[in-house]
Amino acid sequence: MFVAERFISVVIKNHGRRLVSTDGGTWYPQACRFLKLDHHIHSTLEKSLIERTMQYIKDRTESFDDYFPCRKKD
């Protein structure tokens, strides 16, 4: 919970948002209450859409690397 609270406070400081949207982790509600923030939990459908979008981006990035590989060693 303390790690989540610290992470959320840094994100809020840098970006100024007051609503935190999460996947339902048990430590987020308590961290948001401590920071006096609104907390929104994504539905199962929202989580599926987010996961699919991230997988699509990851797949596209990997195929880009096949055509334009990094030439640096290590």
C-alpha positions as a Markdown table, in Angstrom:
| # | Residue | x | y | z |
|---|---|---|---|---|
| 1 | Met | 0.0 | 0.0 | 0.0 |
| 2 | Phe | 2.8 | 2.4 | 0.8 |
| 3 | Val | 4.5 | 1.8 | -2.6 |
| 4 | Ala | 1.2 | 2.4 | -4.4 |
| 5 | Glu | 0.6 | 5.6 | -2.3 |
| 6 | Arg | 4.0 | 6.9 | -3.2 |
| 7 | Phe | 3.7 | 6.1 | -6.9 |
| 8 | Ile | 0.2 | 7.6 | -7.1 |
| 9 | Ser | 1.3 | 10.8 | -5.3 |
| 10 | Val | 4.2 | 11.3 | -7.8 |
| 11 | Val | 1.9 | 10.7 | -10.8 |
| 12 | Ile | -0.6 | 13.2 | -9.3 |
| 13 | Lys | 2.2 | 15.8 | -8.7 |
| 14 | Asn | 3.5 | 15.5 | -12.2 |
| 15 | His | 0.2 | 15.3 | -14.1 |
| 16 | Gly | -2.3 | 16.9 | -11.8 |
| 17 | Arg | -5.1 | 14.4 | -12.2 |
| 18 | Arg | -7.5 | 13.7 | -9.2 |
| 19 | Leu | -9.1 | 10.5 | -10.4 |
| 20 | Val | -7.3 | 7.2 | -10.2 |
| 21 | Ser | -8.4 | 4.3 | -12.4 |
| 22 | Thr | -7.2 | 0.9 | -11.5 |
| 23 | Asp | -7.7 | -2.8 | -12.2 |
| 24 | Gly | -9.0 | -3.6 | -8.7 |
| 25 | Gly | -5.8 | -4.3 | -6.8 |
| 26 | Thr | -6.5 | -4.4 | -3.0 |
| 27 | Trp | -3.9 | -1.8 | -2.2 |
| 28 | Tyr | -5.2 | 1.0 | -4.4 |
| 29 | Pro | -8.5 | 1.9 | -2.6 |
| 30 | Gln | -6.6 | 2.4 | 0.7 |
| 31 | Ala | -3.9 | 4.5 | -1.0 |
| 32 | Cys | -6.5 | 6.7 | -2.7 |
| 33 | Arg | -8.4 | 7.2 | 0.6 |
| 34 | Phe | -5.1 | 8.2 | 2.3 |
| 35 | Leu | -4.4 | 10.7 | -0.6 |
| 36 | Lys | -8.1 | 11.9 | -0.7 |
| 37 | Leu | -8.5 | 11.0 | -4.3 |
| 38 | Asp | -11.4 | 9.6 | -6.3 |
| 39 | His | -10.9 | 5.9 | -7.2 |
| 40 | His | -12.5 | 4.1 | -10.2 |
| 41 | Ile | -12.2 | 0.4 | -10.8 |
| 42 | His | -12.3 | -0.8 | -14.4 |
| 43 | Ser | -14.9 | -3.3 | -15.4 |
| 44 | Thr | -14.0 | -6.7 | -16.8 |
| 45 | Leu | -14.8 | -5.4 | -20.3 |
| 46 | Glu | -12.6 | -2.3 | -19.9 |
| 47 | Lys | -9.7 | -4.5 | -18.6 |
| 48 | Ser | -10.1 | -6.8 | -21.6 |
| 49 | Leu | -10.1 | -3.9 | -24.1 |
| 50 | Ile | -7.0 | -2.3 | -22.4 |
| 51 | Glu | -5.1 | -5.6 | -22.4 |
| 52 | Arg | -5.9 | -6.2 | -26.1 |
| 53 | Thr | -4.8 | -2.7 | -27.0 |
| 54 | Met | -1.5 | -3.1 | -25.2 |
| 55 | Gln | -0.9 | -6.5 | -26.8 |
| 56 | Tyr | -1.6 | -5.0 | -30.2 |
| 57 | Ile | 0.9 | -2.1 | -29.6 |
| 58 | Lys | 3.4 | -4.7 | -28.4 |
| 59 | Asp | 3.0 | -6.9 | -31.4 |
| 60 | Arg | 3.3 | -3.9 | -33.8 |
| 61 | Thr | 6.5 | -2.7 | -32.0 |
| 62 | Glu | 8.1 | -6.2 | -32.2 |
| 63 | Ser | 7.4 | -6.5 | -35.9 |
| 64 | Phe | 8.9 | -3.0 | -36.4 |
| 65 | Asp | 12.0 | -4.2 | -34.8 |
| 66 | Asp | 12.2 | -7.1 | -37.3 |
| 67 | Tyr | 12.5 | -4.6 | -40.1 |
| 68 | Phe | 14.6 | -2.0 | -38.4 |
| 69 | Pro | 16.7 | -3.8 | -35.8 |
| 70 | Cys | 18.8 | -1.9 | -33.3 |
| 71 | Arg | 22.4 | -1.9 | -34.5 |
| 72 | Lys | 24.0 | -1.2 | -31.1 |
| 73 | Lys | 25.8 | -4.0 | -29.3 |
| 74 | Asp | 24.4 | -4.9 | -25.8 |
